[in-house]
Amino acid sequence: MGSKERRLSYSIAFKTEVVNYDEKHGNWAAERHFGSPPTQKMIREWRKQRKDLIKADKSKKTLRSCAPKWPKLKEYVKNWILDHRKNGIAVSTKMILIEARRLATEMSITDFAGTTSWCKRFMRRNGLCMRTKTTIAQKLPREYERKIIEFHKYVINMRKELCFEIGQLGNTN
């Protein structure tokens, strides 16, 4: 039985450092200098990715940033969601899928399936989440101010009529 070696991951900053050393001193020297886990094969692969490594975020470890397959569709759907939310219209995942499929047919995109998993990933990538509209309290009647004044007058009149002191009044909900 062979021993199971744990796979190591390297930051992009480390990879660029190794590639820079490799250009000056060669693969073997880079392997010896940085240790045996970054092998010559790994260094050759990183050298091929040099341009992308320079552009990438140095804190990341991989170059997993493929271009979006349907960038215009993505923008239209995102704008559609934001416009609906701005107008106070609640947007569900089914509504998003229906709109995305409609736009895909308009744009003559044939390989777009528009599944619920696509919708969830789309929303995660674009920083969107499902929201429900909630009300904080009951809606007040239209003429609530007039009704409050009438109620206060009624309480004052009843107090005078029945000879109650203010301290004898109580409030219950």
Number of C-alpha atoms within 10 A of each C-alpha: 3 4 5 6 6 6 6 7 10 12 15 22 16 14 22 20 13 20 23 15 17 20 11 10 12 14 21 13 14 23 20 13 14 14 10 11 12 19 16 18 11 14 21 14 12 19 20 12 15 16 11 13 21 13 9 17 14 15 11 12 16 14 12 8 7 6 7 9 9 12 9 13 17 16 12 14 18 17 12 16 19 15 12 12 13 10 8 10 12 14 16 13 15 12 12 19 18 13 16 23 20 13 17 19 12 9 12 10 13 9 8 14 12 16 14 13 9 13 16 14 12 16 16 11 9 11 8 14 12 10 10 9 8 6 7 6 6 6 7 8 8 8 8 10 11 9 12 11 11 12 12 11 12 12 13 13 12 12 15 11 9 8 9 12 9 9 6 7 9 6 4 3 2
